[in-house]
Amino acid sequence: MKDEEIDWALYHLLPESRPVTISALVEQCGLSREVVEASLERMENNCLIAVMGESVNLLSLSDMLMMNQMMHDSSMPVYIENGVIKAKK
């Protein structure tokens, strides 16, 4: 299975309205924890989800857009560190 196929399958297992644990995703999809964590890392790097410890949340469209702008627009006065928005100095 290609990385993109794994990401797509896991993305569609994530509930819209509440967080899910990594352990629950591993149990649902039947893949190894390492494969699931690698997929979640790719999706988080692409601003599709937020992972905080064991908890995984889908990002809303507005959150996705904001995260992408913060990551790629050097003129933004803020950045995100560990899920916290901080002002640039």
N, C-alpha and C positions, 0 to 999 in steps of 0.2 A: 504494500500500500504506500502510495506517495505521501509526502508530508502534507501537501495541500488537501488530499482526501481525508487524512486524519483530522486536520484542522477543521475542515468543513463538517465532518461527522460530529466532532466534539462540540463545535459551536452550536449545532442544532440540538444538542442535549441540554444546553444551559437554559434554565427557566428565565423568562423576562422579568419577573417581579420579585425574585428573591435570590439570595446567594445559594451556592451549592458547594459542597466540599470536594476537594480533589479526590479523596477516598471514594466518595459516592460516584464521581465520574469514572474512576478506574473500575469500580464494580459494574456500572451500567454498560460501559463500552467493551469490557473484556480485554483491554490492552494493558501492557505493563505500566506501572507508575512512572517509569523513566520516559516512556513514549508520551504519556499524557502530559507530564511536566514540560517536556520539550515543546509539545504543541501549544500548551498554555503560554509558554514564554514567547513563542512566535506571535501568537495572537495578541499578547500584551504589548509586545514591541510594535505591532501594527495598529495599536490603539483600538482594539475591538473589545477587550475585556480588561478588568482590573483584578489582580490577584493580591490578596492580603493574607499572608500566612497560609492557612488551609482553605480559605474562603475565596470563591471565584464569582464575580459579578459581570453580567453583560453591561456594556456602556451604552447609554442612549446615543442617538445620532448627534445631538448637540454636544455631548461629552466627547464623542469621537472627534468631532471637528475641532473642539477647543484643545484637546490633547495633541492633535496633529499640529496645530498652529503653535502651541507652546514648544513642541519638540523641534520644529523646523524653521521658525521665524525668530531670528536672532534679535529682532527689535522688540520682542515681547518683554514687558517689564517684570514678568513673573515666570516661575518654573515650578515643576512638581517634583517633590522628593519624598519617597515612601508614602505616597497618597496625600501629601500635604502641599497646598499651594503656597509658595514662598516668593517674596519680592527679591528681585535681583539687586545686588548692591553696586 
